[in-house]
Every structure is written in C-alpha cells, then in structure tokens.
Amino acid sequence: MSHLQGSSSLKRKRQDLALVTGSLTDGERVLYNLIHSKKDMGIWTGDMKRETNLPDSIVKKSLKLLQSKNLIKEVVNIQNKGRKHYMAAEFEPSKEITGGVWYNQGRLDTDFINLVKDVCLKYIFRQKVATRDGVMEWSRKSGVFNVEVTTQQIDEILRTLVLDDEIVEVKSTGFGDFSSVPVGRICYRCKSKGGNRGEQKPGAMASIPCGVCPRINFCTPDGIISPRTCVYYQKWLDF
C-alpha cells in the first residue's frame, strides 16, 4: 500500500468514526472520550464513574451501546481480573495489562513457558556451555518461537532453570568447554541427561569451584592464585 493510499484509508476511518460518535448522546460521548484518552492502558469501570460523575445506570447502558458499535472492547487486566476493564477498540492492551508474552488472554501461558524452558535446556546441553546471548541469538535465527522473546524473558527462564536445579550458572574459565567464552563471563551448563528436564545427573562437574570463584579473573597457571595452589580445586579433583 502506498503512503497516499494509507493516508486516504486513515482519513476514511476517521470520517467513519466521526459519523458513529456523532450519533452518541452526551453521556455516551463523555464516557467514550474518557476511555479513548486512556489509550493502551484502558480504564476500570469504577474509575469511569469517579471521573465522569455519571450515574451507574448511564455508565452500564453507555458501555453496552459503545461495545455494540465496536467503539470499545472489554479486556482482561491481570492485576485486577475481577474488575471490568475497557479500552477503545483501536488500541491493543499494553504489557502492563496483559502480562506480556507469558500471558494468553489473561492467563499464565504455562505451555509456552515450558516450551521456552525446554528449548533453552536442549540448546545448553548441545553446546555444553552457553551464554544468555548465545541462547538469544540462536532462538532468533532458528525462528523456534512464533512470538518475540526478549532478553529479559530469557534471563527469567534461565534463572528459573537454575532454581529448579536443571542448569548451573558458572563463570567461564576460558579452558576446555569454556574455550569459546571469555574468561569470567557468566554462562550455563546443563545438569540433566540429554537436555531433558527432570532427569538430573549428580556429580562433581556440576559444582566445579572455578565456576563460582570470585577470583577467577586473576587465576593463572604460575600466578599467586593458581590451580596448582588452590585447595578447593584439589578437593574437587579428589572428589
């Protein structure tokens, strides 16, 4: 569609909206203008009554008529599911209202959350060691998710997997499996067999002291801080 066609379509839409709103009563117009002014945040019916001073009967009747004309819509506010919440039909609810990608129609989308967990876990298992950025880059390139998943959401999933004891958060040593990750960078290792959640494998590799050592950046083979002189590393070797 050209810019000219788009502008023409928008103009017709505004004209149609003007015709519809022009037939509203004063009370209906006041209520519609208030709802429209809240944009993607919408407004609770209780706040409508308080801000317009309209009688309850007028508010209810007006909301029903505005909905029948497709000027407004009822939306689910995850913060107050028991309250009726409305917004103008032309807006999409903000993440504060819907809960973002983790929610679907006002309900926590556990199926999607579990999918993201499984994808992260299998990627980490396949890579042996993976960073948050590596998980993000692979998920975007592979198109494994049909919606955008943000860095913050991947962080939330990784923290959940750590708390669930599915993966372990460590710092790169720069050696072996960590050779592709800069020394000291936070990364993750899988603790379950085959990258399948719920099948845990105990063992010393999951708790290597180098992974959580706050002095890892100063550790060198011949330095003051060294694997040769580290009592924790020796204990781990003797495990």
N, C-alpha and C positions, 0 to 999 in steps of 0.2 A: 504494500500500500504506500502511495506517495505521501509526502508531507501535506500536499494540497487536499488529497482525499481524506487523510487523517483529520485535518483541521475541519473539513466540511462535516465529517461524521460526528466530531465532537460538538460542533455548532448545532447540528440537528438534535443531538442528545440533550443539550442544554435547553433547546426550544421545547422539546417534548416534556422535559422535567418542569419547565416553567408553566406549561399548559396544565399539567397534573396538579402542581402545587397551587396554581391559581384558583382551583376549584375547592380548596380546603377552607374550612371555617377558621376563624381567628384562633381558636384554641388548638386546632389541629396544626395550624401553621407555626404557632409558638412552640409546640412540642417538637415538630419536625426540625425546625431551625436549631433547637437546643441539641437534639440527637445528632444532627449533621455536624454541629460545631465540635463535637467530641471526637470526630474522625475515627481513627482505628482503635481508639480506647473504648468507645461506646459509653453507655451510662445505665445505671441501675434505676429501676422504676421509682424507688424511694427518693433518689436524688432528683428525679424529674419533678416529682410532686413538690419537693422542697424548693427547687429553683424556679418553678413556674407558678407556684401557688394555685394550681388548678385543682379542682375537686377530684377525688379519687374516681368517681364515675366518669368524668370527662376524660381523664387520663386513660382509663381502660378502653373506653369507646374509641378514642383517637388512635390508640396503638393498634387496635383491631383493624380500623379503616386504613391506616398507613401501611400495615402489613399487606392488606388485600390489594393495595395499589403498588406493591413491590417497592415502596419508598424506604422501608426499614426492614430489618431482619432481627430475629432473636438469636443470640449467640451464647455459648457456654463460657462463663468466666471461671477458670479452675480455682481461683482464690475464694470464690463465693458461689459454689454450684447451686445453692438453694435459692439464690436471688435471680429474678428475671432481668436480663441484661440485653439492651438493644443498641444497634448502630445503623447508620444509613447504609442502604443496600450497596452503594458504590464502593464501600471500603471493605478491606479484609482485616480480620482481627489481628492485633499486634501479638507478639510473642508473650507479653505480659498477661494477655487474656487467655491465649490458647495453651500456654506452657511450652511452646516451641515444638521442635521436631520430636521430642519424646512423648508428645500427647497427640491423640487422634480423637476428634470430636469430644474433647473434654476429658478423655480417659487416658491414663498412662498406658502407652503402647508397649507392653511387655514383650510382645513378639518381635518388634523392631529392635528393642534394646538387646534382647538375646541374640538377634542376628548380628548386630554390631559387635557384641562380645565374642561370638564365635569367629567372626571374620578377623578381628584383632588377634585372637588367640592362635588361630591357624597361621596367620602371617608371621607372628613372632616365632612360632615353632619352626616354620620353614626357614626363616632367616637365622635361627639360633639366638641371635641378638638383634634387637630392633629398637629404634628410637621412635618417639612420638611423631616427629616429622616424616620418618620413613613410612609409618603406617598411613599418615595423611596422604602423602604423595602417591603411594600405591593404590589407595582406595579411590582417589580421583582419576588416576589413569585407567584403572580397571573398570570403572563405572559400576562397581558392585552394589552401590546404593543408588536408588532411584530418586533420592532427595539429597539436598546439600547437607553434609555433615561438617560442622565447624571444628576448629582446633580445640575449642573449649569442651565440646562434646566428646571428642576422642580422649582428652585428658580425663574427663569424668569417668569414661568407661575403663580406662587404664587404671585409675585409682580404685575403682570398684573391683577389678580383677585382682589387684594387689591385696585388697582387704579380704577378698574371697579366697586368697591363697592359691589362685590359679597361675599367677605370674609373680616374679620377684623383681623389684626395682633395684638396679645396681648402677655403679659408675664404671665407665669404660676404663680398662687397664691399658688399652692400646695393643694388647698381645692376644694371640690365638683368635678366638671367635670375636674378640673386640677390635681386631686389627683395622677394620673399616670405620670405626667410630673414634673420634678424637678423645684423647685421654681426659677423664673427668666428666665426660658428657653422660647425662642421665639416660639410661636405656633399660630394656626389659628382657628377661629370659623367661621361657615357658617352663612350668613345673608339672604339666600334665602330659601323659603319654599320647603321642600322635596329635597333639594340639586339640584333644577332645576334653571339653570341660567336665570336671567331676572325677576324672581319673588322675589322682595325684601320685607323683613319684617322690618319695623322700630321698634324701641323700645330701652329701656334703657340697655338691656343686651348686645347690640352691642357696647356700649360705657362705660362699667364699668370702673371706674377710676383706679382700681387696675391693670388693664391690661396694662396701659401705664405709670404707676407710676415709676419714676426712682429710688425711694427709697424702692421698693417692697422687696428687699433682707433684709432690716433692719426692716421690719414691723412685729411686734409680738403682740399677744393679750394684753399683760401687759407692753409693752415697751413704750419708748418715742414716737416712731412712731407706731401708733396703729389704727385699725379700729374704736375704741371707741372715739378717739380724732380727727379723720380725718374729716375735714369739707367737703371735696369733696365726701367722702364715704357717709356722712349723706345726702348731697344734692341728691346723686344718689338714696338713699333709699326713699327719699321724692318725687322722680320724679313721 
